[in-house]
Amino acid sequence: MNRINKVFEQKKDEKVMSLFITAGYPNVNETVNLILGFERNGADIVELGMPFSDPLADGPIIQYSSNVAISNGVTIQGIFDMVAETRKNSEIPIILMGYINPMVRYGLEKFFSNAAKAGVDGLIVPDLPLDEATMIEEFAHSNGIQLIYLIAPNTSDERMQLSDDKSNGFVYCVSVTGVTGARDGSEVQQSVDTFIQRSKANITKNPLMVGFGIKNYNDAQSISKEADGFIVGSALIEIIRDTYPTENWKDEVFNFVHQLKFGYPNQ
């Protein structure tokens, strides 16, 4: 069983927490340490962003982290090396999230083969339309990597059902229309309530994970109350940006993660 499926089997009675971090941010030497620290403090899944200079769905915070990571010299091969290093100490599901252009340039067959060898479990490609996904589906399937598709409030019922059919692991519910970024909880909640109900009616094969706009424990619990879990990225990167490189920056980051999952600081 894929590590992603295993998490949802094991966490049926709690909300699954997935955290997004841009690979190589704030420093290429810290990514593995951050992943392991996230896991110790309650993360169930980690999404590792592959930085790209022309992101489609990323708001200013994640764009900033991508620019820093690119200037730090991050490459796709370097990201695979980070995953392989993580695998020496952890079986946490790792999903790569990024854009199709760097993958094509790297070589799709080589990309999926090397991703699998490193220990990657899944892939999210926000700028790959469902109708054109056949170019990567065969490579993903043959290498045991699960493809995860996104749906949004403006996604039709028919497209939701197609996303569910093509996804493995979970379906990523983008809670509000627009780019990534922490938002006011009430703004997200108004959009999410009707969206999740419609999603649940159309997504019957996969778990539902809700992302975009969650910045604290209360947001996470209220926004994901009808879903299987939640995804946090921008708020996490913002904490890193605000604390790095002070002496105790990782302690503050891991405390934030712990509070996101459990509602109280780590001891």
Secondary structure, DSSP 8 states (H G I E B T S, - for coil): --HHHHHHHHTTTS-EEEEEEETT-S-TTTHHHHHHHHHHTT-SEEEEE---SS-SS--HHHHHHHHHHHHTT--HHHHHHHHHHHTTT----EEEE--HHHHHHH-HHHHHHHHHHHT--EEE-TTS-GGGTHHHHHHHHHTT-EEE-EE-TT--HHHHHHHHHH-SS-EEEE-SSSS-----HHHHHHHHHHHHHHHHHH--SS-EEEESS--SHHHHHHHTTTSSEEEE-HHHHHHHHHHTTSTTHHHHHHHHHHHHHHSS---
